[in-house]
Amino acid sequence: MLEDSYVEANAVRKLVVRSLREGVALRLQLVEDCTSEVLRAAQAIHKTLQRGGKILLFGNGGSAADAQHMAAEFVGRFARNRGPLPAMALTTNTSILTALGNDYGFEQIFARQVRALGRRGDVAIVISTSGRSPNILEGARAARKLGLTTIALTGGAGDRLLRVVDIGLRVPSKNVARIQECHIALGHILCEITDALLDARGNAGRARRFR
């Protein structure tokens, strides 16, 4: 029994170490692959907020949770007190989601919201580990057609999504859990850089109204 417990504990330890090392390796790869694109994305967000625009975010499942997390960081605060920044996750209103899914099909649940709420010059942050979900692709296309700046967070197989957005942040992995861990890290970095840019320009209080 003791031997079995030791073997089990050792196996679990190896799993913990492997998972943490995979996460570290991916983040180091992102330093090489995504630094310039992260800066472009943050500058686009900052420019939109300066002009009185807003941020729309959407995703499915765990990516929906990431969209809501990021929206909360913008509307609330990230690391310091500042004025609220206009951001909205399109994943939270169950009446809208179920009505659109029922009346227009699940593929349209984000695209129709984008057409209702988005304005030229806004930003759409689109989150999908696979980059292949039809409702995500439709939402991204609708945003781009309206003249929103589109930013995608996706994974190693996300080519289809990357082809229909302006700025792509790809985590080079097929492991959904590792991709999602990196997505929330990238989201935090975007919030941090946006705060720094607003603070540097002295206009954090101005970027707070929905158009």
C-alpha positions in Angstrom: 0.0 0.0 0.0 2.8 2.4 0.9 4.6 1.6 -2.3 1.5 2.2 -4.3 1.0 5.5 -2.7 4.6 6.5 -3.4 4.2 5.6 -7.1 1.0 7.5 -7.4 2.4 10.6 -5.6 5.5 10.4 -7.9 3.3 10.2 -11.0 1.3 13.3 -9.9 4.5 15.2 -9.2 5.7 14.5 -12.7 2.4 15.7 -14.1 2.7 19.0 -12.1 6.3 19.5 -13.2 5.5 18.7 -16.9 2.5 21.0 -17.0 4.4 23.9 -15.4 7.3 23.5 -17.7 5.1 23.4 -20.7 3.5 26.7 -19.6 7.0 28.3 -19.1 8.2 27.1 -22.5 5.2 28.5 -24.3 5.5 31.9 -22.6 9.2 32.0 -23.6 8.2 31.2 -27.2 5.6 34.0 -27.1 8.4 36.4 -26.2 9.9 35.5 -29.6 6.8 35.3 -31.6 4.3 37.8 -30.3 6.0 40.8 -28.6 5.5 43.1 -31.6 1.9 42.0 -32.1 1.1 42.4 -28.5 2.4 46.0 -28.7 0.3 46.6 -31.9 -2.8 45.3 -30.1 -2.3 47.5 -27.0 -1.7 50.5 -29.2 -4.9 49.9 -31.1 -6.8 49.5 -27.9 -5.3 52.7 -26.5 -6.1 54.6 -29.8 -9.7 53.5 -29.6 -10.1 54.5 -26.0 -8.5 57.9 -26.7 -11.1 58.5 -29.4 -14.1 57.6 -27.2 -14.5 54.1 -28.6 -15.1 50.8 -26.8 -13.9 47.3 -26.7 -16.1 44.3 -27.5 -14.9 40.8 -26.5 -16.3 37.3 -27.2 -15.4 33.6 -27.1 -16.9 30.2 -26.3 -16.6 28.2 -23.1 -13.3 29.0 -21.3 -12.7 31.7 -23.9 -16.0 33.3 -22.9 -14.7 33.4 -19.3 -11.5 35.0 -20.6 -13.5 37.6 -22.5 -15.5 38.4 -19.3 -12.3 38.5 -17.2 -10.7 41.0 -19.6 -13.8 43.2 -19.7 -13.9 43.3 -15.9 -10.2 44.4 -15.8 -11.0 47.3 -18.2 -14.3 48.4 -16.6 -13.0 48.0 -13.1 -9.2 48.3 -12.7 -6.2 46.3 -13.4 -3.2 47.3 -11.2 -4.1 50.8 -10.2 -7.1 53.1 -9.7 -8.2 54.9 -12.8 -11.3 55.8 -14.6 -13.5 53.0 -16.0 -12.7 52.0 -19.5 -15.6 51.0 -21.9 -15.5 47.2 -22.5 -18.3 44.7 -22.9 -18.2 40.9 -23.1 -20.8 39.7 -25.6 -21.2 36.4 -23.7 -23.1 37.4 -20.6 -26.7 38.2 -21.6 -28.5 34.8 -21.6 -31.7 36.3 -23.1 -29.8 37.8 -26.1 -27.7 34.6 -26.6 -30.7 32.2 -26.5 -32.9 34.5 -28.6 -30.2 34.9 -31.3 -29.3 31.2 -31.2 -33.0 30.2 -31.5 -34.0 32.8 -34.2 -30.8 33.1 -36.3 -28.7 30.1 -35.4 -25.8 29.7 -33.0 -23.3 30.9 -35.7 -24.9 34.4 -35.5 -24.9 35.0 -31.7 -21.8 37.2 -31.8 -22.0 38.7 -35.3 -25.5 40.1 -34.7 -24.4 41.7 -31.4 -21.4 43.2 -33.1 -23.6 44.7 -35.7 -25.9 46.1 -33.0 -23.2 47.5 -30.7 -20.0 48.0 -32.8 -19.0 51.2 -34.4 -16.2 52.0 -36.8 -13.0 52.6 -34.8 -14.0 50.3 -31.9 -12.0 47.2 -31.1 -13.2 43.6 -31.1 -11.1 41.1 -29.1 -11.9 37.6 -30.4 -10.8 34.6 -28.3 -10.7 31.0 -29.7 -8.2 28.3 -28.9 -9.1 26.4 -32.1 -9.7 29.4 -34.3 -12.3 27.4 -36.2 -15.6 28.0 -34.4 -18.2 29.2 -36.9 -19.7 31.8 -34.5 -16.3 33.2 -33.7 -15.4 33.5 -37.4 -18.8 35.1 -38.2 -18.3 37.6 -35.3 -14.8 38.5 -36.5 -15.9 39.0 -40.1 -18.8 41.2 -39.0 -16.5 43.3 -36.9 -14.0 43.8 -39.6 -16.7 44.6 -42.2 -18.0 47.4 -39.8 -14.5 48.9 -39.5 -13.6 47.7 -36.0 -10.0 46.8 -35.4 -10.0 43.1 -34.8 -7.6 41.3 -32.4 -7.5 37.5 -32.2 -6.2 35.4 -29.4 -5.9 31.8 -30.7 -3.8 28.6 -30.7 -1.5 26.8 -33.0 -4.3 25.7 -35.4 -5.9 29.1 -35.6 -5.0 30.0 -39.2 -8.6 30.4 -40.3 -9.3 33.0 -37.6 -6.0 34.8 -38.2 -6.9 35.3 -41.8 -10.0 37.4 -41.0 -8.5 39.7 -38.3 -6.2 42.6 -38.2 -3.9 41.5 -35.4 -3.3 37.9 -34.3 -1.8 36.6 -31.1 -1.1 32.9 -31.6 -0.1 30.6 -28.8 2.0 27.8 -30.6 0.3 24.8 -29.0 -2.6 22.4 -29.5 -3.1 21.8 -25.8 -6.3 23.7 -24.9 -5.4 24.2 -21.3 -1.9 25.6 -22.0 -3.4 27.9 -24.7 -6.0 29.3 -22.3 -3.3 29.9 -19.6 -1.3 31.9 -22.1 -4.4 33.8 -23.3 -5.2 35.1 -19.9 -1.6 36.1 -19.5 -1.7 38.0 -22.8 -5.0 39.6 -21.7 -3.3 40.9 -18.5 -0.4 42.2 -20.5 -2.8 44.1 -22.8 -4.5 45.6 -19.8 -1.1 46.5 -18.2 0.2 48.2 -21.4 -3.1 50.0 -22.0 -2.9 51.5 -18.5 0.7 52.5 -19.0 -0.1 54.2 -22.3 -3.1 56.1 -20.8 -1.0 57.1 -17.8 1.8 58.3 -20.0 -0.6 60.5 -22.0 -2.3 61.7 -18.9 -5.7 60.8 -20.3 -6.9 57.9 -18.3 -9.9 59.9 -17.1 -11.0 60.9 -20.7 -11.3 57.3 -22.0 -14.4 56.3 -20.3 -17.5 56.9 -22.4 -19.4 54.6 -24.8 -20.2 56.4 -28.0 
